[in-house]
Amino acid sequence: MKIRSGLTVNESGFLFDPTTGESYSLNEMGSIYFNMVSEGRNAEEIKDLVTTEYDVDEATFEKSFLDFESRLKNLRLIENE
């Protein structure tokens, strides 16, 4: 997954798309996922970090991350790879 270029997110989880002027609110985990994906980390790396640093099991992570990815796709915030 690759985040579309130009998108920015601030510390409070406010995501802004300067191309369309749209803005979105990310919760804490959404901000973490967004930043890690933006850094080029893959799902396995993100899972390892999240399940180690937070009280999250693998099944919960999988559901949460797939939901995050699906929402980004629906909002067209992911570039085609």
DRENMI-239232 format. One record per atom (N, C-alpha, C): residue in three letters; atom name; x, y, z. Coordinates in nm, 3 decimals, always signed. Each point is the difference from the previous one (the first is absolute). Example, Ala and Ser with C-alpha at 12.3 -4.5 7.8 and 13.67 -1.06 7.14 Angstrom:
BEGIN
<code = ALA | site = N | xx = +1.319 | yy = -0.569 | zz = +0.780> $
<code = ALA | site = CA | xx = -0.089 | yy = +0.119 | zz = +0.000> $
<code = ALA | site = C | xx = +0.090 | yy = +0.120 | zz = +0.000> $
<code = SER | site = N | xx = -0.035 | yy = +0.105 | zz = -0.072> $
<code = SER | site = CA | xx = +0.082 | yy = +0.119 | zz = +0.006> $
<code = SER | site = C | xx = -0.077 | yy = +0.109 | zz = +0.073> $
// end
This chain:
BEGIN
<code = MET | site = N | xx = +0.086 | yy = -0.117 | zz = +0.000> $
<code = MET | site = CA | xx = -0.086 | yy = +0.117 | zz = +0.000> $
<code = MET | site = C | xx = +0.090 | yy = +0.123 | zz = +0.000> $
<code = LYS | site = N | xx = -0.040 | yy = +0.099 | zz = -0.079> $
<code = LYS | site = CA | xx = +0.075 | yy = +0.125 | zz = -0.004> $
<code = LYS | site = C | xx = -0.099 | yy = +0.116 | zz = +0.011> $
<code = ILE | site = N | xx = +0.023 | yy = +0.085 | zz = +0.099> $
<code = ILE | site = CA | xx = -0.084 | yy = +0.118 | zz = +0.020> $
<code = ILE | site = C | xx = +0.022 | yy = +0.096 | zz = -0.117> $
<code = ARG | site = N | xx = -0.109 | yy = +0.057 | zz = -0.050> $
<code = ARG | site = CA | xx = +0.010 | yy = +0.097 | zz = -0.108> $
<code = ARG | site = C | xx = +0.086 | yy = +0.118 | zz = +0.043> $
<code = SER | site = N | xx = +0.083 | yy = +0.048 | zz = -0.088> $
<code = SER | site = CA | xx = +0.091 | yy = +0.111 | zz = +0.034> $
<code = SER | site = C | xx = -0.078 | yy = +0.128 | zz = +0.028> $
<code = GLY | site = N | xx = +0.057 | yy = +0.082 | zz = +0.085> $
<code = GLY | site = CA | xx = -0.059 | yy = +0.130 | zz = +0.033> $
<code = GLY | site = C | xx = -0.087 | yy = +0.001 | zz = +0.123> $
<code = LEU | site = N | xx = -0.042 | yy = -0.117 | zz = +0.047> $
<code = LEU | site = CA | xx = -0.085 | yy = -0.006 | zz = +0.119> $
<code = LEU | site = C | xx = +0.084 | yy = +0.028 | zz = +0.124> $
<code = THR | site = N | xx = -0.059 | yy = +0.072 | zz = +0.093> $
<code = THR | site = CA | xx = +0.070 | yy = +0.029 | zz = +0.125> $
<code = THR | site = C | xx = -0.092 | yy = -0.029 | zz = +0.117> $
<code = VAL | site = N | xx = +0.061 | yy = -0.037 | zz = +0.110> $
<code = VAL | site = CA | xx = -0.075 | yy = -0.023 | zz = +0.123> $
<code = VAL | site = C | xx = +0.076 | yy = +0.068 | zz = +0.114> $
<code = ASN | site = N | xx = -0.075 | yy = +0.069 | zz = +0.087> $
<code = ASN | site = CA | xx = +0.067 | yy = +0.066 | zz = +0.111> $
<code = ASN | site = C | xx = -0.006 | yy = -0.088 | zz = +0.125> $
<code = GLU | site = N | xx = +0.055 | yy = +0.049 | zz = +0.109> $
<code = GLU | site = CA | xx = +0.010 | yy = -0.078 | zz = +0.123> $
<code = GLU | site = C | xx = -0.135 | yy = -0.039 | zz = +0.059> $
<code = SER | site = N | xx = -0.102 | yy = +0.077 | zz = -0.026> $
<code = SER | site = CA | xx = -0.132 | yy = -0.031 | zz = +0.056> $
<code = SER | site = C | xx = -0.083 | yy = -0.090 | zz = -0.092> $
<code = GLY | site = N | xx = +0.057 | yy = -0.047 | zz = -0.112> $
<code = GLY | site = CA | xx = -0.069 | yy = -0.093 | zz = -0.088> $
<code = GLY | site = C | xx = -0.083 | yy = +0.066 | zz = -0.109> $
<code = PHE | site = N | xx = +0.023 | yy = +0.127 | zz = -0.024> $
<code = PHE | site = CA | xx = -0.070 | yy = +0.072 | zz = -0.106> $
<code = PHE | site = C | xx = +0.073 | yy = -0.028 | zz = -0.131> $
<code = LEU | site = N | xx = -0.066 | yy = -0.068 | zz = -0.093> $
<code = LEU | site = CA | xx = +0.057 | yy = -0.036 | zz = -0.129> $
<code = LEU | site = C | xx = -0.055 | yy = +0.096 | zz = -0.105> $
<code = PHE | site = N | xx = +0.089 | yy = +0.058 | zz = -0.078> $
<code = PHE | site = CA | xx = -0.041 | yy = +0.098 | zz = -0.101> $
<code = PHE | site = C | xx = +0.049 | yy = -0.042 | zz = -0.138> $
<code = ASP | site = N | xx = -0.089 | yy = +0.009 | zz = -0.097> $
<code = ASP | site = CA | xx = +0.032 | yy = -0.027 | zz = -0.140> $
<code = ASP | site = C | xx = -0.003 | yy = +0.133 | zz = -0.073> $
<code = PRO | site = N | xx = +0.117 | yy = +0.060 | zz = -0.028> $
<code = PRO | site = CA | xx = +0.003 | yy = +0.130 | zz = -0.065> $
<code = PRO | site = C | xx = -0.051 | yy = -0.001 | zz = -0.144> $
<code = THR | site = N | xx = -0.002 | yy = -0.115 | zz = -0.063> $
<code = THR | site = CA | xx = -0.048 | yy = -0.010 | zz = -0.138> $
<code = THR | site = C | xx = -0.150 | yy = +0.024 | zz = -0.006> $
<code = THR | site = N | xx = -0.074 | yy = -0.059 | zz = +0.093> $
<code = THR | site = CA | xx = -0.146 | yy = +0.011 | zz = -0.002> $
<code = THR | site = C | xx = -0.054 | yy = +0.098 | zz = +0.104> $
<code = GLY | site = N | xx = +0.083 | yy = +0.035 | zz = +0.099> $
<code = GLY | site = CA | xx = -0.046 | yy = +0.086 | zz = +0.109> $
<code = GLY | site = C | xx = -0.074 | yy = -0.078 | zz = +0.108> $
<code = GLU | site = N | xx = -0.011 | yy = -0.131 | zz = -0.016> $
<code = GLU | site = CA | xx = -0.069 | yy = -0.085 | zz = +0.098> $
<code = GLU | site = C | xx = +0.087 | yy = -0.018 | zz = +0.123> $
<code = SER | site = N | xx = -0.067 | yy = -0.016 | zz = +0.114> $
<code = SER | site = CA | xx = +0.072 | yy = -0.030 | zz = +0.124> $
<code = SER | site = C | xx = -0.071 | yy = -0.114 | zz = +0.071> $
<code = TYR | site = N | xx = +0.077 | yy = -0.072 | zz = +0.079> $
<code = TYR | site = CA | xx = -0.050 | yy = -0.118 | zz = +0.070> $
<code = TYR | site = C | xx = +0.061 | yy = -0.002 | zz = +0.140> $
<code = SER | site = N | xx = -0.066 | yy = -0.068 | zz = +0.091> $
<code = SER | site = CA | xx = +0.053 | yy = -0.018 | zz = +0.135> $
<code = SER | site = C | xx = +0.040 | yy = -0.145 | zz = +0.018> $
<code = LEU | site = N | xx = +0.122 | yy = -0.020 | zz = +0.046> $
<code = LEU | site = CA | xx = +0.049 | yy = -0.133 | zz = +0.029> $
<code = LEU | site = C | xx = +0.004 | yy = -0.019 | zz = +0.151> $
<code = ASN | site = N | xx = -0.037 | yy = -0.118 | zz = +0.047> $
<code = ASN | site = CA | xx = +0.017 | yy = -0.027 | zz = +0.142> $
<code = ASN | site = C | xx = +0.148 | yy = -0.031 | zz = +0.024> $
<code = GLU | site = N | xx = +0.035 | yy = -0.033 | zz = +0.123> $
<code = GLU | site = CA | xx = +0.140 | yy = -0.022 | zz = +0.034> $
<code = GLU | site = C | xx = +0.064 | yy = -0.109 | zz = -0.085> $
<code = MET | site = N | xx = -0.067 | yy = -0.115 | zz = -0.013> $
<code = MET | site = CA | xx = +0.056 | yy = -0.109 | zz = -0.078> $
<code = MET | site = C | xx = +0.004 | yy = +0.036 | zz = -0.149> $
<code = GLY | site = N | xx = -0.100 | yy = +0.069 | zz = -0.049> $
<code = GLY | site = CA | xx = +0.000 | yy = +0.043 | zz = -0.139> $
<code = GLY | site = C | xx = +0.120 | yy = +0.090 | zz = -0.030> $
<code = SER | site = N | xx = +0.032 | yy = +0.089 | zz = +0.093> $
<code = SER | site = CA | xx = +0.117 | yy = +0.088 | zz = -0.017> $
<code = SER | site = C | xx = +0.129 | yy = -0.080 | zz = -0.001> $
<code = ILE | site = N | xx = +0.007 | yy = -0.099 | zz = +0.089> $
<code = ILE | site = CA | xx = +0.119 | yy = -0.086 | zz = +0.006> $
<code = ILE | site = C | xx = +0.015 | yy = -0.077 | zz = -0.130> $
<code = TYR | site = N | xx = -0.110 | yy = -0.062 | zz = -0.045> $
<code = TYR | site = CA | xx = +0.004 | yy = -0.075 | zz = -0.127> $
<code = TYR | site = C | xx = +0.041 | yy = +0.092 | zz = -0.115> $
<code = PHE | site = N | xx = -0.064 | yy = +0.115 | zz = -0.009> $
<code = PHE | site = CA | xx = +0.026 | yy = +0.094 | zz = -0.109> $
<code = PHE | site = C | xx = +0.148 | yy = +0.037 | zz = -0.003> $
<code = ASN | site = N | xx = +0.055 | yy = +0.035 | zz = +0.115> $
<code = ASN | site = CA | xx = +0.140 | yy = +0.042 | zz = +0.005> $
<code = ASN | site = C | xx = +0.094 | yy = -0.114 | zz = -0.037> $
<code = MET | site = N | xx = -0.029 | yy = -0.121 | zz = +0.046> $
<code = MET | site = CA | xx = +0.086 | yy = -0.113 | zz = -0.032> $
<code = MET | site = C | xx = -0.006 | yy = -0.035 | zz = -0.149> $
<code = VAL | site = N | xx = -0.119 | yy = +0.001 | zz = -0.056> $
<code = VAL | site = CA | xx = -0.015 | yy = -0.027 | zz = -0.144> $
<code = VAL | site = C | xx = +0.072 | yy = +0.109 | zz = -0.079> $
<code = SER | site = N | xx = -0.013 | yy = +0.125 | zz = +0.043> $
<code = SER | site = CA | xx = +0.068 | yy = +0.111 | zz = -0.068> $
<code = SER | site = C | xx = +0.151 | yy = -0.016 | zz = +0.004> $
<code = GLU | site = N | xx = +0.051 | yy = -0.063 | zz = +0.107> $
<code = GLU | site = CA | xx = +0.144 | yy = -0.025 | zz = +0.012> $
<code = GLU | site = C | xx = +0.045 | yy = -0.116 | zz = -0.088> $
<code = GLY | site = N | xx = -0.096 | yy = -0.069 | zz = -0.063> $
<code = GLY | site = CA | xx = +0.034 | yy = -0.111 | zz = -0.088> $
<code = GLY | site = C | xx = +0.001 | yy = -0.136 | zz = +0.068> $
<code = ARG | site = N | xx = -0.051 | yy = -0.008 | zz = +0.123> $
<code = ARG | site = CA | xx = -0.004 | yy = -0.129 | zz = +0.070> $
<code = ARG | site = C | xx = -0.112 | yy = -0.087 | zz = -0.059> $
<code = ASN | site = N | xx = +0.024 | yy = -0.130 | zz = -0.004> $
<code = ASN | site = CA | xx = -0.103 | yy = -0.090 | zz = -0.050> $
<code = ASN | site = C | xx = -0.087 | yy = -0.049 | zz = +0.116> $
<code = ALA | site = N | xx = -0.106 | yy = -0.072 | zz = -0.033> $
<code = ALA | site = CA | xx = -0.097 | yy = -0.043 | zz = +0.101> $
<code = ALA | site = C | xx = +0.063 | yy = -0.088 | zz = +0.108> $
<code = GLU | site = N | xx = +0.094 | yy = -0.084 | zz = -0.039> $
<code = GLU | site = CA | xx = +0.067 | yy = -0.089 | zz = +0.098> $
<code = GLU | site = C | xx = +0.081 | yy = +0.081 | zz = +0.101> $
<code = GLU | site = N | xx = +0.073 | yy = +0.100 | zz = -0.048> $
<code = GLU | site = CA | xx = +0.078 | yy = +0.086 | zz = +0.090> $
<code = GLU | site = C | xx = -0.091 | yy = +0.077 | zz = +0.094> $
<code = ILE | site = N | xx = -0.111 | yy = +0.050 | zz = -0.054> $
<code = ILE | site = CA | xx = -0.096 | yy = +0.075 | zz = +0.082> $
<code = ILE | site = C | xx = -0.061 | yy = -0.092 | zz = +0.105> $
<code = LYS | site = N | xx = -0.037 | yy = -0.122 | zz = -0.040> $
<code = LYS | site = CA | xx = -0.058 | yy = -0.096 | zz = +0.095> $
<code = LYS | site = C | xx = +0.097 | yy = -0.029 | zz = +0.113> $
<code = ASP | site = N | xx = +0.126 | yy = -0.026 | zz = -0.035> $
<code = ASP | site = CA | xx = +0.100 | yy = -0.029 | zz = +0.103> $
<code = ASP | site = C | xx = +0.014 | yy = +0.115 | zz = +0.100> $
<code = LEU | site = N | xx = +0.005 | yy = +0.121 | zz = -0.051> $
<code = LEU | site = CA | xx = +0.015 | yy = +0.116 | zz = +0.088> $
<code = LEU | site = C | xx = -0.125 | yy = +0.020 | zz = +0.086> $
<code = VAL | site = N | xx = -0.116 | yy = -0.005 | zz = -0.061> $
<code = VAL | site = CA | xx = -0.125 | yy = +0.027 | zz = +0.073> $
<code = VAL | site = C | xx = -0.027 | yy = -0.107 | zz = +0.106> $
<code = THR | site = N | xx = +0.020 | yy = -0.126 | zz = -0.034> $
<code = THR | site = CA | xx = -0.028 | yy = -0.107 | zz = +0.097> $
<code = THR | site = C | xx = +0.103 | yy = -0.002 | zz = +0.112> $
<code = THR | site = N | xx = +0.117 | yy = +0.056 | zz = -0.025> $
<code = THR | site = CA | xx = +0.103 | yy = +0.008 | zz = +0.104> $
<code = THR | site = C | xx = -0.020 | yy = +0.122 | zz = +0.089> $
<code = GLU | site = N | xx = -0.028 | yy = +0.115 | zz = -0.060> $
<code = GLU | site = CA | xx = -0.007 | yy = +0.126 | zz = +0.074> $
<code = GLU | site = C | xx = -0.136 | yy = +0.026 | zz = +0.066> $
<code = TYR | site = N | xx = -0.105 | yy = -0.061 | zz = -0.050> $
<code = TYR | site = CA | xx = -0.135 | yy = +0.024 | zz = +0.050> $
<code = TYR | site = C | xx = -0.061 | yy = -0.133 | zz = +0.044> $
<code = ASP | site = N | xx = -0.103 | yy = +0.008 | zz = +0.080> $
<code = ASP | site = CA | xx = -0.067 | yy = -0.121 | zz = +0.049> $
<code = ASP | site = C | xx = -0.100 | yy = -0.047 | zz = -0.106> $
<code = VAL | site = N | xx = +0.054 | yy = -0.049 | zz = -0.113> $
<code = VAL | site = CA | xx = -0.083 | yy = -0.041 | zz = -0.113> $
<code = VAL | site = C | xx = +0.046 | yy = -0.138 | zz = -0.047> $
<code = ASP | site = N | xx = -0.094 | yy = -0.093 | zz = -0.012> $
<code = ASP | site = CA | xx = +0.037 | yy = -0.132 | zz = -0.054> $
<code = ASP | site = C | xx = -0.003 | yy = +0.005 | zz = -0.152> $
<code = GLU | site = N | xx = +0.054 | yy = -0.104 | zz = -0.062> $
<code = GLU | site = CA | xx = +0.012 | yy = -0.001 | zz = -0.147> $
<code = GLU | site = C | xx = -0.135 | yy = +0.006 | zz = -0.071> $
<code = ALA | site = N | xx = -0.100 | yy = -0.070 | zz = +0.051> $
<code = ALA | site = CA | xx = -0.132 | yy = -0.001 | zz = -0.064> $
<code = ALA | site = C | xx = -0.063 | yy = +0.139 | zz = +0.002> $
<code = THR | site = N | xx = +0.013 | yy = +0.068 | zz = +0.114> $
<code = THR | site = CA | xx = -0.054 | yy = +0.136 | zz = +0.011> $
<code = THR | site = C | xx = +0.074 | yy = +0.094 | zz = -0.094> $
<code = PHE | site = N | xx = +0.132 | yy = -0.014 | zz = -0.004> $
<code = PHE | site = CA | xx = +0.079 | yy = +0.082 | zz = -0.092> $
<code = PHE | site = C | xx = -0.046 | yy = -0.022 | zz = -0.145> $
<code = GLU | site = N | xx = -0.010 | yy = -0.127 | zz = -0.040> $
<code = GLU | site = CA | xx = -0.038 | yy = -0.032 | zz = -0.138> $
<code = GLU | site = C | xx = -0.131 | yy = +0.066 | zz = -0.038> $
<code = LYS | site = N | xx = -0.101 | yy = -0.012 | zz = +0.086> $
<code = LYS | site = CA | xx = -0.131 | yy = +0.060 | zz = -0.028> $
<code = LYS | site = C | xx = +0.012 | yy = +0.152 | zz = -0.010> $
<code = SER | site = N | xx = +0.069 | yy = +0.059 | zz = +0.096> $
<code = SER | site = CA | xx = +0.015 | yy = +0.145 | zz = +0.003> $
<code = SER | site = C | xx = +0.076 | yy = +0.052 | zz = -0.121> $
<code = PHE | site = N | xx = +0.110 | yy = -0.066 | zz = -0.035> $
<code = PHE | site = CA | xx = +0.082 | yy = +0.046 | zz = -0.111> $
<code = PHE | site = C | xx = -0.071 | yy = -0.019 | zz = -0.134> $
<code = LEU | site = N | xx = -0.070 | yy = -0.111 | zz = -0.016> $
<code = LEU | site = CA | xx = -0.075 | yy = -0.022 | zz = -0.124> $
<code = LEU | site = C | xx = -0.112 | yy = +0.103 | zz = -0.015> $
<code = ASP | site = N | xx = -0.065 | yy = +0.035 | zz = +0.110> $
<code = ASP | site = CA | xx = -0.103 | yy = +0.104 | zz = -0.003> $
<code = ASP | site = C | xx = +0.061 | yy = +0.135 | zz = -0.039> $
<code = PHE | site = N | xx = +0.116 | yy = +0.031 | zz = +0.057> $
<code = PHE | site = CA | xx = +0.071 | yy = +0.124 | zz = -0.033> $
<code = PHE | site = C | xx = +0.033 | yy = +0.005 | zz = -0.150> $
<code = GLU | site = N | xx = +0.057 | yy = -0.110 | zz = -0.050> $
<code = GLU | site = CA | xx = +0.036 | yy = -0.007 | zz = -0.142> $
<code = GLU | site = C | xx = -0.123 | yy = +0.013 | zz = -0.090> $
<code = SER | site = N | xx = -0.108 | yy = -0.065 | zz = +0.037> $
<code = SER | site = CA | xx = -0.123 | yy = +0.006 | zz = -0.078> $
<code = SER | site = C | xx = -0.056 | yy = +0.143 | zz = -0.006> $
<code = ARG | site = N | xx = +0.004 | yy = +0.067 | zz = +0.113> $
<code = ARG | site = CA | xx = -0.049 | yy = +0.139 | zz = +0.002> $
<code = ARG | site = C | xx = +0.085 | yy = +0.091 | zz = -0.088> $
<code = LEU | site = N | xx = +0.132 | yy = -0.019 | zz = +0.007> $
<code = LEU | site = CA | xx = +0.087 | yy = +0.082 | zz = -0.084> $
<code = LEU | site = C | xx = -0.027 | yy = -0.025 | zz = -0.148> $
<code = LYS | site = N | xx = -0.022 | yy = -0.126 | zz = -0.035> $
<code = LYS | site = CA | xx = -0.032 | yy = -0.034 | zz = -0.139> $
<code = LYS | site = C | xx = -0.131 | yy = +0.066 | zz = -0.043> $
<code = ASN | site = N | xx = -0.102 | yy = -0.010 | zz = +0.084> $
<code = ASN | site = CA | xx = -0.129 | yy = +0.059 | zz = -0.032> $
<code = ASN | site = C | xx = +0.008 | yy = +0.151 | zz = -0.016> $
<code = LEU | site = N | xx = +0.089 | yy = +0.064 | zz = +0.076> $
<code = LEU | site = CA | xx = +0.016 | yy = +0.145 | zz = -0.008> $
<code = LEU | site = C | xx = +0.101 | yy = +0.040 | zz = -0.107> $
<code = ARG | site = N | xx = +0.058 | yy = -0.099 | zz = -0.067> $
<code = ARG | site = CA | xx = +0.099 | yy = +0.021 | zz = -0.106> $
<code = ARG | site = C | xx = +0.124 | yy = +0.074 | zz = +0.052> $
<code = LEU | site = N | xx = +0.044 | yy = -0.042 | zz = +0.118> $
<code = LEU | site = CA | xx = +0.117 | yy = +0.061 | zz = +0.061> $
<code = LEU | site = C | xx = +0.124 | yy = -0.088 | zz = -0.016> $
<code = ILE | site = N | xx = -0.016 | yy = -0.111 | zz = -0.073> $
<code = ILE | site = CA | xx = +0.110 | yy = -0.091 | zz = -0.026> $
<code = ILE | site = C | xx = +0.030 | yy = +0.005 | zz = -0.149> $
<code = GLU | site = N | xx = +0.129 | yy = +0.003 | zz = -0.032> $
<code = GLU | site = CA | xx = +0.041 | yy = -0.002 | zz = -0.141> $
<code = GLU | site = C | xx = -0.004 | yy = -0.142 | zz = -0.051> $
<code = ASN | site = N | xx = -0.033 | yy = -0.016 | zz = -0.127> $
<code = ASN | site = CA | xx = +0.006 | yy = -0.133 | zz = -0.062> $
<code = ASN | site = C | xx = +0.146 | yy = -0.042 | zz = -0.011> $
<code = GLU | site = N | xx = +0.024 | yy = -0.125 | zz = +0.037> $
<code = GLU | site = CA | xx = +0.138 | yy = -0.050 | zz = -0.006> $
<code = GLU | site = C | xx = +0.017 | yy = -0.091 | zz = -0.118> $
// end
